[in-house]
């Protein structure tokens, strides 16, 4: 039997987070067609290409469910900065980017993501987002992309504000031109930057357009106390109640951060099937600790995001590790509970939870026959990983981005033995260094 790719001699992670050894995975076209004993599948299939998985673990490609590719060239800029970083640094920086800046920034983001095991991402939007879509297509990645949507906010530069009609028209153009690009890997969503920078009319219009186009809606929500105070002062409602009144809540809504919620807000989010995404390092450093144990008990879908590279990096392995420690210290130690967020829940957040947030739970997020072949192979034959009595525990605590050896997206190998096959790593690194300082000078930061 013919297939396009056979991964042989590997271990793999099941949807139930068990590790099965001495396996092979047959891929034909874009999908996994069979997983089984190594020798059996080697005898059964005639592959056009093979990938040696000896000493490696195959797991789902990671899903960064909230990032900012337009902020990649701010790396190292926002750590140790005083508030408000968003209005003082991030937005002024974005407003000074030209198309070539965004192209290089997006290419660098895709490069870093793939090399750290991420195969899909949701971008919260910036400027010139068609260049992000083009970079994602070139890299081979899967992405849900929107554009920046800001029409109010005295604390923001006028260069980032646009009339409601212009924002919606530009988003519709982006959808017409790029939705379904890259053999269907690219989705174009609608965006709400956040409640303090979007008028009620813009929130309603974005939510309506997302429903009309049958696509997703991406926003920052409940990120910090100022946002709650803003809504209470102006609308006499907390942020989630306010969004409900505007008809914005629904299963196509992806909300990033999700830190400062009341119990009633959690019930509303659960009721409407809203997809929760946490960004641990960004939140712990400036906003606080979300009620994640409660969310897990309620059965809410939870993904994880890097929030971009301006303060750290794009590694979801790092995010997961920090998140576990933070949750244990804040929610576990005070009540002597060492398992407030168990290992399988953490692994869900960076795989199937992120896939659900991107509206792709039926397509990616687990290693299963019938699903898209979005896979990564981890070199586990290393002193800091093996031997291990319980490998999934060791994955959470020990795996680093450099342990990701191979990446497959949509059935195509995009990185093999850490060599990028879709992006010119040397050129992108060179251009990124040259542009970083120039943009910072232009933005006055």
N, C-alpha and C positions, 0 to 999 in steps of 0.2 A: 504494500500500500504506500502511495506517495504522500509526502507532506513537505511543507516548505522549510521547516526548521525542527530539529530534534535536540533538546537539551538532555544530555545523558550523564550518568554517574553522579547525580545530585541528590541532596536531601530537599524536602520542600515543606512549607508550612501550610497545614490544612486550614479551612475556614474556621475550625474549632480550636485553632492555635496549638495543634499537636505537630510534632516533627516526625516525618516519615523518611527513612533513609533508603539509599540504594534505589532511586527512582529515575525514571525518564519522563520527559514532558514533550508530547508531540504537538506542534503548532502548524496549522495550515492556513495560509493567508493571514488574517488578522486575529484569528481565534485559537484558543487551546482546544484540541480535539480529543486528547486522551492523556491521562496520567496513570502510570502503572509501574510494575517492576522493571528495573533497568534492562535486564537481558531479554525480557519478553518483548518490550517495545523496540529494542534495537533489532531484533529478529523480524519484527512485524513491519517496520516502516523503512521506506527508501527516501531519506530526506534530501532536499536540495542543498541544505546547509546544516551543519552541526555546531553545537556549543558544548564544550567540555565543562561539566559541573563538578568535577572531582574536588573534594574539600570545600564545596560551596553549598550554601543554603539558598534555595529559590523561594522568594516571598513576593507578595504583591508590590508593585511599584507604589511608592508613597504619594499621598495626595496633600499638597499644600493648599488648604482651603481658604487662605486669606494672605495675600502678599501684595507688594507694591513694586513692580518691576521698574517703575520710573525713579525709584529711590535707590537703586543699586549703586550708583556712583556717589552716594553719600556715606558709604561704608565707613564706620568709625567716627562719624560726625556727632551723633546725638547722645552718646553715652556721657554721663556726668553733666548734662545740660539741665538748666533750670526750666520749669514750665513757662509758657506753654510751647513745647517743642513743635507741635503741629502747626500752630499759627506763625511762630517765629522763624522756623527753619524749613520744615517739610514742604509747606505750600509755596512759600517764596522760591524755594529751589525748583519745584516742579514748574512754576509759572515761567521760569527762565530757560526751559529746555526747548531746543529745536528738534526737528525730525531726526537728524543724524544722532543727536544726543540720546534720544529715546531708542533708536535702533540699537546703538551700542549698549546702552543700559539693559535693554531687553535681552540681547544676545548674551551678555554677561550673566544675567539672571538665569537664563535657560542653561547655560554652561554650568554654573554652580549647582543648580538644582539637580541636573542629571548626574553630576559627579558625586552628589550626596544622597542619591537614591530616589529623588522625587521625579515622577513621570507625568504628573498632572498638577495643574494649579488653577486657582481662581484669583484673578487680579481685580482689586477694588477700584482701579481706574486712575488715570492721570491725563496727560495731554498726548496728542498724536498717537492714539491707541492702535491705529491701523499698523503702525510700525511694530507694536508688540505682537499683534496677530501674525504679521509676516515673519517675525523672529521665531515665534512658536512653531509655525509651519515648517520653517527651515530646520529647526532643531529636531523635529519629529515629535514634540511634546503634545499633550492633550491639554486644553485650556478653556476656561470660562472667563471671558474678558468683557469688561464694561469701560465706560469713560467717566472722567470726573464730572460730578454734577453739583455745582455750587451756585446758588443765586442770591443768597443773603449772607450777612455776617459782618458787623462793623469791625471785628477784630481781624479780618482777612483782607489781603490786598485786592484791589479792584481787578487786577489782571487775571485773577482766577474766577471771577464771577461772570456769569452770562445770563441773559434772559432765559426764562423757562422754555420758550419756543425754540431758541437756538440749541439748548441742551438736548431737547427731545429730538429735534431734526437731525442733529449730528449723531445721536445714538441710533436713530433709525437708518441713517446712511451707513454707519458701521455694520449694522445688522444685515442690510441688503448686500454689502460688498464682501463680508467676511464670514458670516454665519455658515457653517458647514465646510469651511476651507480646510485644506489638509486632509482630504478624504474623510471629512466629517469630524475631525479631531477638535475643531475650533467651534465653540459656542459663543455667541454674542448676547450678553445680558444687558439689562437696564440697571442703573445705579442710583443710590441715594447716599451721598457722602456721609452725612449724619444729620440728626435733627436740628442742630444749631446752625447748619450752613445750607439747609434746604427749606424753602417755604412750604407751607401746607399744600399749596397748589402743585408744586413740583413733586412732592411725595405722592400725591394722588395720581398725577399724570404718569409718573414712572411706574407705579404699581399697576395702573390700568394698561399701559403699553406692554408690560411684561406678560400680563394675562392675555392680551390680544395676540401677541406674537408666540405665545406658548413657551416662554423662556424664563430664565431666572432673574431674581432681583437681589442685588448685593449691597449691604450697607454696614456701617459701624454702628453698634448699639450698646447702650449701657456701659460705655467704656470708663466713664469717671463720674464723680458726683456733680461736677458742674453741669453736665448734660441733664441730670435729674432735676437739679435746681432750676435750670432754664425752662424745662417743660412745666414744672409745677408753677413757676411764676407767671408764664404766659398762657398756658392752656389748662391749668388746674388739674393736670393729669400727669402721671409718671410716663416715661417714654413708651413703654409697651401699650399702655392704655391709650395714649395719644395716637400711636400707629393704628391701633384697632379702630379708633374713631374715623380714621382716614381711609380705611379699607385696604391697608398695606400688608396685613398679616396673612400668611398662607404657606403652604408646603413648598412653594417656589422661592421663599425668602431665605437667604443666607445672611445671618447676622454674625458679625465679628466682634470678639472680645467678651461681651456678656458677663460683666463683673458685678455691677451694682443693681441687683434685682430684688424686689419684694416677693413674697410668696404668691401674691395674686398675679404678679407678672409671670412667674414661672408657670402658673396654671394656664394663663392665656397662651403662652408660647407652646405649651404642650397641646392645648386644645386645637390650635391652628396648624400644628405640625411644622413649626418653624425650625430650621436647621441651625444648630448652635455651633459656633467655631471659637475655640480658645486660642490665644496667642500668649503662651505662658511667660516668656522672658519679658515681653513688652508690658504685660499686665503686672507682673510681680514687681517690676522696677518702678512703676509709676502709679498704678491704679488699684492694686489689691488682689484678693484671692476670691475667685468665683465660687458659687455654691455647687460645684460639680458633683460631690457625693449625692446631694439631693437630686440633681438632674438625672444621674444614673439610676437612682431608685425610681424615678418617675418614668423611666424608659425613653428619655428624650434623645434624639439623634445628635451626636457630638463629634465634630471634626477638630482638626488642629491646623494652625497656620503659623508661619514665621513672622508675619507682619513686615516683611521686607528686611533688607540688610543694613539699614542705616545705623542700627544700634548693636548688631551682632552678626549673624550669618543666616543662611537659609536651610540649615540642617534640622530636619524634623526629629532625627535621633537625639540631637541636643535638646530640642524643645521638650520631647517626651521625658527625658531624664530629669530636666529641671522641674517639669510639672509634677512628676511623682514626688520629688523631694519637697516641693512647696506645699502640695496638698497634704502630705504626711505631717509636715511641721505645723501647718495651720489648723487642719481639721482632725488629724489623727492623734497627735501627741496629747492635746488637751483632754481627750476622752479615752486615751490608751487604746487606740484602734489602729493597728499597723497596716490595715488593708482598706483604707478609705477609697482608694482607686486601684483595684487589682490590675496586675500585669495584662491580662487579656483586654481589659477596658482601655488601657493605654495604647495597645497595639491596634485596637479597633479605631481609635481616634485618628491615627496616621494612615489608615488604610480604608476600610469599608465606611467608617464615619465620614471621612473626607469625600469618598465617592458618593455617599448619599447627599452631602451638601452640594455637590456639583450635579445632582439629579442623575447620577450614573451608577447607582447601586446595583442595577441589573447587569451592568456591563463590565465594571472593573472593581477592584478592592479586595478580591479574594483570588486564590489560585484554584480554579475549577474548570472542568471541561465545559465548553460552551461560552465561556466569558472571553472578552478581549484579552489578548496576550500582552498585558502591561505588567512586566515582571522585572525584578532585580535579583542579582545573584551576589550574595555576601560571602566573602572569603572568611570562613569560620575556622580554618586550620591555622590558627595563630595563638600565641601564648596568652593574649588577653581575652580570648573567647573560649578556647578549647583546652582541656576537657571541661565539661560542665555537666552537673547532675541534672539541671533543668535548663535547657538551652534558651527557652523563650525568656526566662528571667535574666539570663546573661545578656541576651540581645538588648533588652531595655537598659541595662546598666553599663554595658561595655562597648557596644558597636559604635564606630565612628564613621563619618562620611568616607574616609579613605579605605574602609573595608568593603565598599561597594565596588565590585569588579566589573560587572556587566549590567547593561540596561537594555531592555527590549520594550518597545512601545508600538502598539498596533501590529504586533507580529514581526517588527523589523528591529534588528540590532542597531542601537544608536551609540552604544559604548561597549567596547570589547577589551577586556584586560586593562581597563582604565584609559584606553585610547578612544577619544571622541571620533565618531565616524560621520557625524552630520554637521559639526561646527568646526571652524578653524580656530582652535584654542589659542594659538600663538598670536594671530592677528587680533582677536578680541581682547586678549590681555593687554596688548600694546596700545590699542585704541582707547581702552578704558582708562589706562594710566594717563594718557595725554589729555583726555577730555575732563577728567575729574576736577583738576585744579581750575581749568578754564571756566567750567560751569559755576563753581563756587565763587569765583571772582565776579562773574556776571550777576550772580544772585545776591552778592554782598554779604555772604556768610562766612 
